[in-house]
Amino acid sequence: MGDTYFGFGTAGERWERARMFFEAKQYQTAARILRGLVEEYPDQTAQRLLLARAYYHSAQLTRAEAELRALLERDPVEQYARLMLGRTLERQGRPDEAAPHLRMAAVMAGEQL
């Protein structure tokens, strides 16, 4: 499958295609489509968050971390991104770095600590 496929169509069509691949657990393919969307629309939270999730599920943890940090830089109270960053850091064997993010995500979700 050539790279043309990943950039073909309107932004809405590519978004739907990326979601379809993500739901089919084809995370690397979803990420290839989402990368282009995030480059075009860097301020779109949903696209960047789905890209981070695709990276996480395909074990591209450094990339997932970078996307999540970019999201949180722009929106520090994005609860799910905070939770995902904590989980991503845990999965990389960095529990001390993960702990504050996980605590903050829990507080944002209204959980009792």
N, C-alpha and C positions, 0 to 999 in steps of 0.2 A: 504494500500500500504506500503510494508516494506521499510526500509531504503536502502536496496540493490538496488532498482530501481533508486534512486537518484545518486548513484555512478557508475551505470552500463554504460559500453561503453567507447569509446575513449573520450578524452577531446573535440574534435570537435562535436561528437554526443551529449555529455552532454550540450555543448554550444547551439546547435540547439534546443535541447529539452527544455532548460531553456527559450530560446527566444520564443518558441512556447507557453509555459505556460504563459509567460509574456504577449504576444500578446492576449492570451485568457483571460486576466485579472485574472489569477490564480497566484497572486503575491506570496502567501506563498509557493506554490509548486515551483515556479521559484526560490525563495530565497533558498529553501532547496538544490536545484541542484547547484546553483551558489556558495553557501558557500563552497562546496567541491572544486570547480574550483578555487576559490580565495585562499583557503588554499594551493592548489597545485602550483598555478601560481600567487603569490601575486603582481607581478609587471605588470600584465595585466590590463591596464586601463579600457578597454571595459567591462570586466567581473565584476570588482569592481563597476563601475558606474551603470551597470544594476542591480547589487545586491542592491546598495543604492536606486535606483529607486523602486525596488520591496519592499524594506523595507518602503520607503516613502508611496507608494500606499496602503500598508497593515497596515498603521498607527503604524509601529514599528520605531518611530521617533528617539529614542535614538540610535538604531542600524544604521539607515540611517546616522545620524550625525557622528557616529564613522567611518563609511566607507568613507564618504566624507572628513572628516578631514585626514584620512590616505592617501587618494588620493591627497589631496592638500599639504600634507607634502612632498610628492614625486614630485609633479608637481604643483607648486603654480599658474601657469598661465592657468590651465585647466578651461576655462570659464564656461562650463556647470556645472561642479562640484561646482564651486564658487556660481553660481546662485541657484543650488539645496540646497546648505548649507544654503544660505540666506532664501530660502523658508521653509526649514525644521525648522530653528530657529524661523521664524515667526509663523509657525503652532504650535510650542511649547509655544507660548506666550512670545517670547524673542525678540521683535522688535529692541531693542537697539543693541543687539548682531548681529542681521540680517542685519541691515542697511549698515555697511561697506562692507559686502560681496556682497550685492545687488548692491551697487554703483560700486564696482570694476568689477563685472560681466557686468554691463552696459557699463562701459568704455572699457572693453575688447571687447565688441560687437560693439563698435563704436557709441554708442548712446550718444546724447547730454544730459548733466545733467542740 
